[in-house]
């Protein structure tokens, strides 16, 4: 028997089991003192070898105590429970992650750099969104959809791991990144549509105005969470390649993020603006968004109960029957 699935419907009846040892004490200790006694001058004429049946006479009372114990446990209604569960997603969420992949995302104020730190956190976020569809949009001086909205988390995870700098024109086109994300969600049938837009710069290129893209998001009921990534002050940015080794060269430069624009986009669409200044803060931001955007899941539980008290009642009845038969047959001469 699996005891993890075992329970008593009325466990309060088990307190009655405390009566059983009291009955045993009464029978084997107190009752003997209350028994009638015949005083005679000598028992010499009554001496006889004790019979085995006289010694087994207490067995009748033991049978009765066992029967009482079984009936008390039966009153507590022991049973086993098997549980089957079925979950149904009532409110799906479609999410587009718009990721800045401009050269400044290689800045080393995050470890190992901003882009690689983001990829780690973004992958953890995707793993937690088991019931949602997710798409990936990347942008720099232009934008494109790297993965359309899909429920296949394996594809999304592979896409995130393959995100690299250098495939797009230079610059930061926040408007185009947001516009492409909105375009991915315009035909979505989900009850909740969300964009998580991350950038580390200022909108300085592209033919889509960020405020125009914001208006489109509002019309389509899309909520936008914006994240500005970068430390306060200065950070080591790449500025050229070493002509000999081909490695990037870095120098400190001021961190410039258009926080006013990011706050505007988030506020107008019902989202929130966050500022990530280090790896741990970036992770905390995605965890916060994960908590804010919960998918409603309806859970159905089916319980199957198997009652076990009937077996106990039958055994109790059998013990009482054995006691009755023995009392009126074998032990009849000794009572």
Buried (B, 14 or more C-beta within 10 A) or exposed (E): EEEEEEBBEEEEBBEBEEEBEEBBEEBEEEEEEEEEEEEEEEEEEEEEEEEEBEEBBEBBBBBBBBBBBBBBBBBBBBBBEEEEEEEEEEBBBBBBBBBBBBBBBBBBBBEEBBBBBBBBBBBEBBEEBEBBBBBBBBBBBBBEBBBEBBBEBEBBBEBBEEBEBEEBEEBBBBBBBBBBBBBBBEEBEBEBBBBBBBBBBBBBBBEBBBBEBBBBBBEBEBBBBBBBBBBEEBBBBBEEEEEEEEEBEBEEBEBEBBEEBBBBBBBBBBBBBBBBBBBEBBBBBBBEBEEEBEBEEEEEEEEEEEEBBEEBBEBBEEBBEBBEEBBEEEBEEEE
